[in-house]
Amino acid sequence: MANEAQVTELQEYVAEISKIDVAGTLAKADWDSMNFNDCADDLRTIISMVKPLGSLPVRLLPNRHIGEIIGKLKSFTGIVKQIEAFTLADNASSNRESLAAQLKGQVEQIYSVLAPHAAYLALYAGDMDRTIQSLEELRTRTSDEVEEFKLNLSKSKEEIGSILIRAREAAGAAGVGAFSSDFEETANEQDKEAKLWLGAAAALGTASIVAAVASYFLPIAADATAAQIVQLTTSKIVVLGLLLSTTYWSGRQFRALRHQISVNRHRANSLKTFQAFVKAAADDGTRDAVLMETTRSIFAITSSGYLGNQGEPSGQDGLKIVEMIRGASSGE
């Protein structure tokens, strides 16, 4: 490594070169047009290359390399001193061209000895620390961005999950509303049909009464033969039987339709209250229980009172449907 004397000598040359007045060195009043202004850019280039050495740790340079740098700077300062001492004496033009050429040549020579070491010295002086600090800041910033991305992703998942839940609830509510309307419309249509059958039963019942009264007051002739009596009696029985049978049939159709109306309105009312119970449920288990009980109330039909004990469904078919739904939902 460089010794203290070499470091001191180098710093002295650096300080001397850094103080060079370019304009005052290259042009003097008594030179007239015989000046060195065409060398101004080269002189400024050399100064800009040398000046940073004053703040760099040149002590890290090996003895041979710092010696080469000192030698080049010493040669350069010697040329500058010759330019400052230049006079318009004999061979002034030749001397001027020689000094200008030497000054221009110093640019390449000084660059060749400084360039291999200046980058290392600059990095050691702080650029490496700044680079490492920049990398650390980049790593921290990247880590923060990754964490922020994860947080945003988690929030997005929660929002998507919430949207899906609301979408399912909205779809369920729409489906429940549609089915409830279907049951209600069917019940209304059946109610109209039931009224027609009730009217038919009333009309046929009235006709049966009229026919019975008429047959009562329709006497059989005293001189009627047995065949005539049998024929007349059979006609009365057939007419009355037909009227009574159609009256009974119309009544049964009315009762059956009234039963269907009761069932469909029961289903519509069950579906209308379903959403309220689901929203009030605190967890999935409670919702499942509400779903099963709602299904049971819809399909496990109870007696409506219109069909009588023999004609009413027992509810077993509805319970079978409930069990099928339970098995499908549990994956069995």
VOMARGU-374732 format. One record per residue (C-alpha): x negated, y negated, z. Coordinates in steps of 0.05 Angstrom, whole numbers. Each point is the difference from the previous one (the first is absolute). Example, Ala and Ser with C-alpha at 12.3 -4.5 7.8 and 13.67 -1.06 7.14 Angstrom:
VOMARGU-374732
<atom><x>-246</x><y>90</y><z>156</z></atom>
<atom><x>-27</x><y>-69</y><z>-13</z></atom>
//
This chain:
VOMARGU-374732
<atom><x>0</x><y>0</y><z>0</z></atom>
<atom><x>-20</x><y>-73</y><z>-9</z></atom>
<atom><x>-42</x><y>-31</y><z>55</z></atom>
<atom><x>15</x><y>-66</y><z>34</z></atom>
<atom><x>-51</x><y>-38</y><z>-40</z></atom>
<atom><x>30</x><y>22</y><z>-66</z></atom>
<atom><x>70</x><y>-17</y><z>23</z></atom>
<atom><x>-23</x><y>-69</y><z>22</z></atom>
<atom><x>-37</x><y>-13</y><z>-65</z></atom>
<atom><x>60</x><y>22</y><z>-41</z></atom>
<atom><x>48</x><y>-44</y><z>39</z></atom>
<atom><x>-47</x><y>-60</y><z>-10</z></atom>
<atom><x>1</x><y>10</y><z>-76</z></atom>
<atom><x>76</x><y>9</y><z>2</z></atom>
<atom><x>8</x><y>-65</y><z>39</z></atom>
<atom><x>-47</x><y>-37</y><z>-47</z></atom>
<atom><x>36</x><y>25</y><z>-63</z></atom>
<atom><x>69</x><y>-15</y><z>29</z></atom>
<atom><x>-20</x><y>-73</y><z>10</z></atom>
<atom><x>-21</x><y>-11</y><z>-73</z></atom>
<atom><x>33</x><y>-60</y><z>-32</z></atom>
<atom><x>15</x><y>25</y><z>-70</z></atom>
<atom><x>12</x><y>-68</y><z>-32</z></atom>
<atom><x>-59</x><y>-33</y><z>34</z></atom>
<atom><x>-48</x><y>57</y><z>-16</z></atom>
<atom><x>16</x><y>7</y><z>-74</z></atom>
<atom><x>4</x><y>-73</y><z>-19</z></atom>
<atom><x>-41</x><y>-61</y><z>20</z></atom>
<atom><x>5</x><y>-72</y><z>-24</z></atom>
<atom><x>-71</x><y>-2</y><z>-29</z></atom>
<atom><x>11</x><y>63</y><z>-41</z></atom>
<atom><x>49</x><y>-33</y><z>-48</z></atom>
<atom><x>28</x><y>55</y><z>-44</z></atom>
<atom><x>-55</x><y>48</y><z>19</z></atom>
<atom><x>40</x><y>32</y><z>57</z></atom>
<atom><x>21</x><y>71</y><z>20</z></atom>
<atom><x>75</x><y>-10</y><z>1</z></atom>
<atom><x>8</x><y>60</y><z>-47</z></atom>
<atom><x>-25</x><y>43</y><z>58</z></atom>
<atom><x>54</x><y>-24</y><z>49</z></atom>
<atom><x>44</x><y>62</y><z>-6</z></atom>
<atom><x>-59</x><y>47</y><z>11</z></atom>
<atom><x>-24</x><y>-39</y><z>61</z></atom>
<atom><x>70</x><y>1</y><z>30</z></atom>
<atom><x>6</x><y>74</y><z>-13</z></atom>
<atom><x>-65</x><y>15</y><z>36</z></atom>
<atom><x>21</x><y>-43</y><z>60</z></atom>
<atom><x>68</x><y>35</y><z>3</z></atom>
<atom><x>-35</x><y>68</y><z>1</z></atom>
<atom><x>-51</x><y>-18</y><z>52</z></atom>
<atom><x>42</x><y>-42</y><z>48</z></atom>
<atom><x>42</x><y>58</y><z>28</z></atom>
<atom><x>-64</x><y>34</y><z>26</z></atom>
<atom><x>-1</x><y>-51</y><z>56</z></atom>
<atom><x>60</x><y>34</y><z>32</z></atom>
<atom><x>-16</x><y>73</y><z>-17</z></atom>
<atom><x>-39</x><y>49</y><z>44</z></atom>
<atom><x>-63</x><y>1</y><z>-43</z></atom>
<atom><x>-37</x><y>34</y><z>57</z></atom>
<atom><x>31</x><y>65</y><z>-24</z></atom>
<atom><x>-40</x><y>-3</y><z>-66</z></atom>
<atom><x>-61</x><y>45</y><z>-6</z></atom>
<atom><x>-68</x><y>-36</y><z>1</z></atom>
<atom><x>-13</x><y>12</y><z>-74</z></atom>
<atom><x>66</x><y>-27</y><z>-23</z></atom>
<atom><x>0</x><y>-62</y><z>44</z></atom>
<atom><x>-71</x><y>-13</y><z>-24</z></atom>
<atom><x>24</x><y>2</y><z>-72</z></atom>
<atom><x>56</x><y>-49</y><z>16</z></atom>
<atom><x>-48</x><y>-47</y><z>36</z></atom>
<atom><x>-48</x><y>3</y><z>-59</z></atom>
<atom><x>55</x><y>-19</y><z>-50</z></atom>
<atom><x>25</x><y>-57</y><z>43</z></atom>
<atom><x>-71</x><y>-25</y><z>10</z></atom>
<atom><x>-11</x><y>1</y><z>-76</z></atom>
<atom><x>66</x><y>-36</y><z>-11</z></atom>
<atom><x>-15</x><y>-56</y><z>51</z></atom>
<atom><x>-68</x><y>-9</y><z>-34</z></atom>
<atom><x>34</x><y>-11</y><z>-67</z></atom>
<atom><x>49</x><y>-50</y><z>32</z></atom>
<atom><x>-59</x><y>-38</y><z>30</z></atom>
<atom><x>-34</x><y>-3</y><z>-68</z></atom>
<atom><x>64</x><y>-28</y><z>-31</z></atom>
<atom><x>4</x><y>-52</y><z>55</z></atom>
<atom><x>-73</x><y>-19</y><z>-13</z></atom>
<atom><x>10</x><y>-3</y><z>-76</z></atom>
<atom><x>-25</x><y>-64</y><z>-34</z></atom>
<atom><x>1</x><y>-26</y><z>-71</z></atom>
<atom><x>-74</x><y>13</y><z>-10</z></atom>
<atom><x>-36</x><y>35</y><z>-57</z></atom>
<atom><x>37</x><y>62</y><z>-26</z></atom>
<atom><x>61</x><y>-22</y><z>40</z></atom>
<atom><x>48</x><y>33</y><z>-50</z></atom>
<atom><x>-38</x><y>66</y><z>1</z></atom>
<atom><x>-4</x><y>0</y><z>76</z></atom>
<atom><x>73</x><y>-16</y><z>5</z></atom>
<atom><x>21</x><y>58</y><z>-44</z></atom>
<atom><x>-46</x><y>47</y><z>38</z></atom>
<atom><x>29</x><y>-19</y><z>68</z></atom>
<atom><x>71</x><y>4</y><z>-27</z></atom>
<atom><x>-13</x><y>70</y><z>-27</z></atom>
<atom><x>-31</x><y>22</y><z>66</z></atom>
<atom><x>60</x><y>-27</y><z>39</z></atom>
<atom><x>49</x><y>36</y><z>-46</z></atom>
<atom><x>-40</x><y>64</y><z>9</z></atom>
<atom><x>6</x><y>-5</y><z>75</z></atom>
<atom><x>75</x><y>13</y><z>-4</z></atom>
<atom><x>-9</x><y>71</y><z>-25</z></atom>
<atom><x>-60</x><y>15</y><z>45</z></atom>
<atom><x>34</x><y>-24</y><z>64</z></atom>
<atom><x>64</x><y>36</y><z>-18</z></atom>
<atom><x>-37</x><y>65</y><z>-12</z></atom>
<atom><x>-30</x><y>0</y><z>70</z></atom>
<atom><x>62</x><y>-26</y><z>37</z></atom>
<atom><x>56</x><y>38</y><z>-34</z></atom>
<atom><x>-17</x><y>70</y><z>27</z></atom>
<atom><x>-1</x><y>-25</y><z>72</z></atom>
<atom><x>49</x><y>-58</y><z>3</z></atom>
<atom><x>62</x><y>45</y><z>-4</z></atom>
<atom><x>-24</x><y>46</y><z>56</z></atom>
<atom><x>-20</x><y>-59</y><z>44</z></atom>
<atom><x>68</x><y>-34</y><z>-12</z></atom>
<atom><x>38</x><y>63</y><z>18</z></atom>
<atom><x>-42</x><y>9</y><z>63</z></atom>
<atom><x>11</x><y>-72</y><z>19</z></atom>
<atom><x>74</x><y>7</y><z>4</z></atom>
<atom><x>33</x><y>20</y><z>-65</z></atom>
<atom><x>-1</x><y>72</y><z>21</z></atom>
<atom><x>34</x><y>-18</y><z>66</z></atom>
<atom><x>52</x><y>-40</y><z>-38</z></atom>
<atom><x>10</x><y>57</y><z>-48</z></atom>
<atom><x>10</x><y>49</y><z>58</z></atom>
<atom><x>46</x><y>-49</y><z>34</z></atom>
<atom><x>40</x><y>-8</y><z>-64</z></atom>
<atom><x>5</x><y>75</y><z>-6</z></atom>
<atom><x>23</x><y>5</y><z>72</z></atom>
<atom><x>52</x><y>-54</y><z>-11</z></atom>
<atom><x>23</x><y>36</y><z>-63</z></atom>
<atom><x>5</x><y>65</y><z>39</z></atom>
<atom><x>40</x><y>-34</y><z>55</z></atom>
<atom><x>45</x><y>-35</y><z>-49</z></atom>
<atom><x>11</x><y>64</y><z>-39</z></atom>
<atom><x>15</x><y>38</y><z>65</z></atom>
<atom><x>51</x><y>-54</y><z>19</z></atom>
<atom><x>32</x><y>3</y><z>-68</z></atom>
<atom><x>4</x><y>76</y><z>5</z></atom>
<atom><x>33</x><y>-5</y><z>68</z></atom>
<atom><x>48</x><y>-53</y><z>-26</z></atom>
<atom><x>16</x><y>44</y><z>-60</z></atom>
<atom><x>14</x><y>59</y><z>47</z></atom>
<atom><x>45</x><y>-44</y><z>42</z></atom>
<atom><x>37</x><y>-26</y><z>-61</z></atom>
<atom><x>6</x><y>71</y><z>-26</z></atom>
<atom><x>29</x><y>23</y><z>67</z></atom>
<atom><x>49</x><y>-58</y><z>0</z></atom>
<atom><x>19</x><y>16</y><z>-72</z></atom>
<atom><x>13</x><y>72</y><z>18</z></atom>
<atom><x>44</x><y>-22</y><z>58</z></atom>
<atom><x>37</x><y>-49</y><z>-46</z></atom>
<atom><x>9</x><y>54</y><z>-53</z></atom>
<atom><x>25</x><y>49</y><z>52</z></atom>
<atom><x>48</x><y>-52</y><z>27</z></atom>
<atom><x>24</x><y>-15</y><z>-71</z></atom>
<atom><x>10</x><y>74</y><z>-14</z></atom>
<atom><x>40</x><y>8</y><z>64</z></atom>
<atom><x>43</x><y>-60</y><z>-16</z></atom>
<atom><x>9</x><y>25</y><z>-71</z></atom>
<atom><x>21</x><y>69</y><z>25</z></atom>
<atom><x>48</x><y>-33</y><z>49</z></atom>
<atom><x>28</x><y>-45</y><z>-54</z></atom>
<atom><x>7</x><y>59</y><z>-47</z></atom>
<atom><x>33</x><y>41</y><z>55</z></atom>
<atom><x>47</x><y>-58</y><z>16</z></atom>
<atom><x>17</x><y>-8</y><z>-73</z></atom>
<atom><x>11</x><y>75</y><z>-7</z></atom>
<atom><x>43</x><y>2</y><z>63</z></atom>
<atom><x>40</x><y>-59</y><z>-24</z></atom>
<atom><x>11</x><y>32</y><z>-68</z></atom>
<atom><x>22</x><y>67</y><z>28</z></atom>
<atom><x>45</x><y>-35</y><z>51</z></atom>
<atom><x>33</x><y>-38</y><z>-57</z></atom>
<atom><x>8</x><y>64</y><z>-40</z></atom>
<atom><x>36</x><y>35</y><z>58</z></atom>
<atom><x>43</x><y>-61</y><z>12</z></atom>
<atom><x>19</x><y>-6</y><z>-74</z></atom>
<atom><x>17</x><y>74</y><z>-3</z></atom>
<atom><x>44</x><y>-6</y><z>61</z></atom>
<atom><x>37</x><y>-59</y><z>-31</z></atom>
<atom><x>12</x><y>38</y><z>-64</z></atom>
<atom><x>24</x><y>60</y><z>38</z></atom>
<atom><x>46</x><y>-45</y><z>41</z></atom>
<atom><x>34</x><y>-23</y><z>-64</z></atom>
<atom><x>7</x><y>72</y><z>-25</z></atom>
<atom><x>27</x><y>21</y><z>68</z></atom>
<atom><x>54</x><y>-53</y><z>-4</z></atom>
<atom><x>21</x><y>27</y><z>-68</z></atom>
<atom><x>7</x><y>70</y><z>28</z></atom>
<atom><x>37</x><y>-26</y><z>60</z></atom>
<atom><x>49</x><y>-35</y><z>-47</z></atom>
<atom><x>7</x><y>63</y><z>-41</z></atom>
<atom><x>13</x><y>41</y><z>63</z></atom>
<atom><x>53</x><y>-51</y><z>23</z></atom>
<atom><x>34</x><y>0</y><z>-68</z></atom>
<atom><x>0</x><y>76</y><z>-5</z></atom>
<atom><x>25</x><y>6</y><z>72</z></atom>
<atom><x>57</x><y>-48</y><z>-16</z></atom>
<atom><x>16</x><y>40</y><z>-63</z></atom>
<atom><x>0</x><y>64</y><z>41</z></atom>
<atom><x>51</x><y>-31</y><z>49</z></atom>
<atom><x>43</x><y>-24</y><z>-57</z></atom>
<atom><x>-2</x><y>67</y><z>-34</z></atom>
<atom><x>17</x><y>36</y><z>65</z></atom>
<atom><x>59</x><y>-46</y><z>13</z></atom>
<atom><x>23</x><y>7</y><z>-72</z></atom>
<atom><x>-4</x><y>75</y><z>2</z></atom>
<atom><x>40</x><y>1</y><z>65</z></atom>
<atom><x>57</x><y>-40</y><z>-31</z></atom>
<atom><x>-3</x><y>39</y><z>-66</z></atom>
<atom><x>54</x><y>52</y><z>13</z></atom>
<atom><x>2</x><y>69</y><z>-31</z></atom>
<atom><x>64</x><y>16</y><z>-38</z></atom>
<atom><x>47</x><y>47</y><z>36</z></atom>
<atom><x>7</x><y>44</y><z>-62</z></atom>
<atom><x>-75</x><y>2</y><z>-13</z></atom>
<atom><x>-28</x><y>68</y><z>-13</z></atom>
<atom><x>-57</x><y>29</y><z>41</z></atom>
<atom><x>-49</x><y>-13</y><z>-56</z></atom>
<atom><x>20</x><y>-73</y><z>-3</z></atom>
<atom><x>-7</x><y>-6</y><z>75</z></atom>
<atom><x>-70</x><y>31</y><z>-2</z></atom>
<atom><x>-20</x><y>-45</y><z>-58</z></atom>
<atom><x>24</x><y>-64</y><z>34</z></atom>
<atom><x>-31</x><y>18</y><z>67</z></atom>
<atom><x>-66</x><y>18</y><z>-33</z></atom>
<atom><x>-2</x><y>-66</y><z>-38</z></atom>
<atom><x>12</x><y>-39</y><z>65</z></atom>
<atom><x>-55</x><y>39</y><z>35</z></atom>
<atom><x>-50</x><y>-10</y><z>-57</z></atom>
<atom><x>13</x><y>-75</y><z>-5</z></atom>
<atom><x>-4</x><y>-10</y><z>75</z></atom>
<atom><x>-61</x><y>45</y><z>6</z></atom>
<atom><x>-36</x><y>-37</y><z>-56</z></atom>
<atom><x>15</x><y>-68</y><z>31</z></atom>
<atom><x>-21</x><y>23</y><z>69</z></atom>
<atom><x>-64</x><y>32</y><z>-26</z></atom>
<atom><x>-21</x><y>-62</y><z>-38</z></atom>
<atom><x>17</x><y>-43</y><z>60</z></atom>
<atom><x>-43</x><y>45</y><z>44</z></atom>
<atom><x>-57</x><y>-1</y><z>-51</z></atom>
<atom><x>2</x><y>-75</y><z>-5</z></atom>
<atom><x>-2</x><y>-5</y><z>75</z></atom>
<atom><x>-61</x><y>45</y><z>3</z></atom>
<atom><x>-36</x><y>-42</y><z>-52</z></atom>
<atom><x>15</x><y>-62</y><z>41</z></atom>
<atom><x>-27</x><y>33</y><z>63</z></atom>
<atom><x>-63</x><y>24</y><z>-36</z></atom>
<atom><x>-14</x><y>-69</y><z>-28</z></atom>
<atom><x>12</x><y>-33</y><z>68</z></atom>
<atom><x>-51</x><y>49</y><z>28</z></atom>
<atom><x>-51</x><y>-19</y><z>-53</z></atom>
<atom><x>13</x><y>-74</y><z>13</z></atom>
<atom><x>-13</x><y>11</y><z>74</z></atom>
<atom><x>-65</x><y>38</y><z>-15</z></atom>
<atom><x>-27</x><y>-51</y><z>-50</z></atom>
<atom><x>15</x><y>-59</y><z>45</z></atom>
<atom><x>-33</x><y>36</y><z>57</z></atom>
<atom><x>-63</x><y>9</y><z>-42</z></atom>
<atom><x>1</x><y>-73</y><z>-23</z></atom>
<atom><x>5</x><y>-24</y><z>73</z></atom>
<atom><x>-56</x><y>47</y><z>21</z></atom>
<atom><x>-46</x><y>-27</y><z>-54</z></atom>
<atom><x>17</x><y>-72</y><z>18</z></atom>
<atom><x>-23</x><y>11</y><z>72</z></atom>
<atom><x>-61</x><y>41</y><z>-20</z></atom>
<atom><x>-47</x><y>-59</y><z>-14</z></atom>
<atom><x>18</x><y>-33</y><z>67</z></atom>
<atom><x>-20</x><y>63</y><z>38</z></atom>
<atom><x>-64</x><y>9</y><z>-40</z></atom>
<atom><x>-22</x><y>-72</y><z>12</z></atom>
<atom><x>14</x><y>8</y><z>74</z></atom>
<atom><x>-43</x><y>64</y><z>4</z></atom>
<atom><x>-67</x><y>-11</y><z>34</z></atom>
<atom><x>-41</x><y>55</y><z>-32</z></atom>
<atom><x>0</x><y>52</y><z>-56</z></atom>
<atom><x>27</x><y>55</y><z>46</z></atom>
<atom><x>61</x><y>-42</y><z>17</z></atom>
<atom><x>10</x><y>-17</y><z>-73</z></atom>
<atom><x>-1</x><y>74</y><z>-18</z></atom>
<atom><x>51</x><y>15</y><z>54</z></atom>
<atom><x>44</x><y>-57</y><z>-27</z></atom>
<atom><x>-7</x><y>28</y><z>-70</z></atom>
<atom><x>20</x><y>70</y><z>21</z></atom>
<atom><x>60</x><y>-24</y><z>40</z></atom>
<atom><x>22</x><y>-46</y><z>-57</z></atom>
<atom><x>-5</x><y>59</y><z>-48</z></atom>
<atom><x>39</x><y>43</y><z>48</z></atom>
<atom><x>54</x><y>-53</y><z>7</z></atom>
<atom><x>7</x><y>-5</y><z>-76</z></atom>
<atom><x>-2</x><y>73</y><z>-20</z></atom>
<atom><x>24</x><y>37</y><z>63</z></atom>
<atom><x>73</x><y>-21</y><z>-13</z></atom>
<atom><x>48</x><y>2</y><z>58</z></atom>
<atom><x>75</x><y>13</y><z>-5</z></atom>
<atom><x>39</x><y>-57</y><z>-31</z></atom>
<atom><x>68</x><y>27</y><z>21</z></atom>
<atom><x>29</x><y>-1</y><z>-71</z></atom>
<atom><x>-13</x><y>72</y><z>-21</z></atom>
<atom><x>19</x><y>37</y><z>63</z></atom>
<atom><x>-41</x><y>50</y><z>40</z></atom>
<atom><x>-8</x><y>49</y><z>-58</z></atom>
<atom><x>-17</x><y>-49</y><z>-53</z></atom>
<atom><x>-50</x><y>-43</y><z>38</z></atom>
<atom><x>-75</x><y>13</y><z>-12</z></atom>
<atom><x>-36</x><y>29</y><z>59</z></atom>
<atom><x>-62</x><y>-43</y><z>-8</z></atom>
<atom><x>-46</x><y>60</y><z>-11</z></atom>
<atom><x>-16</x><y>-21</y><z>-71</z></atom>
<atom><x>-20</x><y>-69</y><z>24</z></atom>
<atom><x>-44</x><y>30</y><z>54</z></atom>
<atom><x>-34</x><y>43</y><z>-53</z></atom>
<atom><x>-16</x><y>-63</y><z>-40</z></atom>
<atom><x>-30</x><y>-32</y><z>63</z></atom>
<atom><x>-44</x><y>61</y><z>12</z></atom>
<atom><x>-23</x><y>-1</y><z>-73</z></atom>
<atom><x>-19</x><y>-74</y><z>6</z></atom>
<atom><x>-36</x><y>13</y><z>66</z></atom>
<atom><x>-40</x><y>57</y><z>-31</z></atom>
<atom><x>-19</x><y>-42</y><z>-61</z></atom>
<atom><x>-23</x><y>-59</y><z>42</z></atom>
<atom><x>-44</x><y>45</y><z>44</z></atom>
<atom><x>-31</x><y>36</y><z>-60</z></atom>
<atom><x>25</x><y>69</y><z>21</z></atom>
//
